[in-house]
């Protein structure tokens, strides 16, 4: 298990960065022609969504 300490402002910034990356990732998934690469991107998106939810739970 990995732990990381940050204050509320840092957690909000991290959440913002993750959400922005997610929107870019969604566009990349739509524009990708290679099925194997698209599937890898979808798996990354699944992991990213889980991470976003964890950070959301921490942000006050």
CNS distance restraints for C-alpha pairs under 8 A (distance, minus, plus):
assign (resid   6 and name CA) (resid  10 and name CA) 5.80 0.50 0.50
assign (resid   6 and name CA) (resid  11 and name CA) 6.31 0.50 0.50
assign (resid   7 and name CA) (resid  11 and name CA) 6.29 0.50 0.50
assign (resid   8 and name CA) (resid  12 and name CA) 6.16 0.50 0.50
assign (resid   8 and name CA) (resid  59 and name CA) 6.27 0.50 0.50
assign (resid   8 and name CA) (resid  60 and name CA) 6.96 0.50 0.50
assign (resid   9 and name CA) (resid  13 and name CA) 6.18 0.50 0.50
assign (resid  10 and name CA) (resid  14 and name CA) 6.10 0.50 0.50
assign (resid  11 and name CA) (resid  15 and name CA) 6.15 0.50 0.50
assign (resid  11 and name CA) (resid  55 and name CA) 6.95 0.50 0.50
assign (resid  11 and name CA) (resid  58 and name CA) 7.46 0.50 0.50
assign (resid  11 and name CA) (resid  59 and name CA) 6.11 0.50 0.50
assign (resid  12 and name CA) (resid  16 and name CA) 6.18 0.50 0.50
assign (resid  12 and name CA) (resid  59 and name CA) 6.24 0.50 0.50
assign (resid  13 and name CA) (resid  17 and name CA) 6.21 0.50 0.50
assign (resid  14 and name CA) (resid  18 and name CA) 6.14 0.50 0.50
assign (resid  14 and name CA) (resid  55 and name CA) 7.88 0.50 0.50
assign (resid  15 and name CA) (resid  19 and name CA) 6.11 0.50 0.50
assign (resid  15 and name CA) (resid  52 and name CA) 6.45 0.50 0.50
assign (resid  15 and name CA) (resid  55 and name CA) 6.26 0.50 0.50
assign (resid  15 and name CA) (resid  56 and name CA) 6.93 0.50 0.50
assign (resid  16 and name CA) (resid  20 and name CA) 6.16 0.50 0.50
assign (resid  17 and name CA) (resid  21 and name CA) 6.15 0.50 0.50
assign (resid  18 and name CA) (resid  22 and name CA) 6.13 0.50 0.50
assign (resid  18 and name CA) (resid  48 and name CA) 7.49 0.50 0.50
assign (resid  18 and name CA) (resid  52 and name CA) 6.58 0.50 0.50
assign (resid  19 and name CA) (resid  23 and name CA) 6.43 0.50 0.50
assign (resid  19 and name CA) (resid  52 and name CA) 7.19 0.50 0.50
assign (resid  20 and name CA) (resid  24 and name CA) 6.50 0.50 0.50
assign (resid  21 and name CA) (resid  25 and name CA) 6.03 0.50 0.50
assign (resid  22 and name CA) (resid  26 and name CA) 6.19 0.50 0.50
assign (resid  22 and name CA) (resid  45 and name CA) 6.96 0.50 0.50
assign (resid  22 and name CA) (resid  48 and name CA) 7.18 0.50 0.50
assign (resid  22 and name CA) (resid  49 and name CA) 7.89 0.50 0.50
assign (resid  23 and name CA) (resid  27 and name CA) 6.62 0.50 0.50
assign (resid  24 and name CA) (resid  28 and name CA) 6.31 0.50 0.50
assign (resid  25 and name CA) (resid  29 and name CA) 6.14 0.50 0.50
assign (resid  25 and name CA) (resid  41 and name CA) 7.45 0.50 0.50
assign (resid  25 and name CA) (resid  45 and name CA) 7.09 0.50 0.50
assign (resid  26 and name CA) (resid  30 and name CA) 6.41 0.50 0.50
assign (resid  26 and name CA) (resid  45 and name CA) 7.81 0.50 0.50
assign (resid  27 and name CA) (resid  31 and name CA) 6.23 0.50 0.50
assign (resid  28 and name CA) (resid  32 and name CA) 6.00 0.50 0.50
assign (resid  29 and name CA) (resid  38 and name CA) 5.62 0.50 0.50
assign (resid  29 and name CA) (resid  41 and name CA) 6.28 0.50 0.50
assign (resid  29 and name CA) (resid  42 and name CA) 7.03 0.50 0.50
assign (resid  32 and name CA) (resid  37 and name CA) 7.28 0.50 0.50
assign (resid  32 and name CA) (resid  38 and name CA) 5.93 0.50 0.50
assign (resid  33 and name CA) (resid  38 and name CA) 7.29 0.50 0.50
assign (resid  34 and name CA) (resid  38 and name CA) 6.16 0.50 0.50
assign (resid  35 and name CA) (resid  39 and name CA) 6.14 0.50 0.50
assign (resid  36 and name CA) (resid  40 and name CA) 6.37 0.50 0.50
assign (resid  37 and name CA) (resid  41 and name CA) 6.21 0.50 0.50
assign (resid  38 and name CA) (resid  42 and name CA) 6.15 0.50 0.50
assign (resid  39 and name CA) (resid  43 and name CA) 6.30 0.50 0.50
assign (resid  40 and name CA) (resid  44 and name CA) 6.33 0.50 0.50
assign (resid  41 and name CA) (resid  45 and name CA) 6.12 0.50 0.50
assign (resid  42 and name CA) (resid  46 and name CA) 6.21 0.50 0.50
assign (resid  43 and name CA) (resid  47 and name CA) 6.40 0.50 0.50
assign (resid  44 and name CA) (resid  48 and name CA) 6.05 0.50 0.50
assign (resid  45 and name CA) (resid  49 and name CA) 6.07 0.50 0.50
assign (resid  46 and name CA) (resid  50 and name CA) 6.50 0.50 0.50
assign (resid  47 and name CA) (resid  51 and name CA) 6.30 0.50 0.50
assign (resid  48 and name CA) (resid  52 and name CA) 6.10 0.50 0.50
assign (resid  49 and name CA) (resid  53 and name CA) 6.27 0.50 0.50
assign (resid  50 and name CA) (resid  54 and name CA) 6.39 0.50 0.50
assign (resid  51 and name CA) (resid  55 and name CA) 6.29 0.50 0.50
assign (resid  52 and name CA) (resid  56 and name CA) 6.03 0.50 0.50
assign (resid  53 and name CA) (resid  57 and name CA) 6.27 0.50 0.50
assign (resid  54 and name CA) (resid  58 and name CA) 6.74 0.50 0.50
assign (resid  55 and name CA) (resid  59 and name CA) 6.36 0.50 0.50
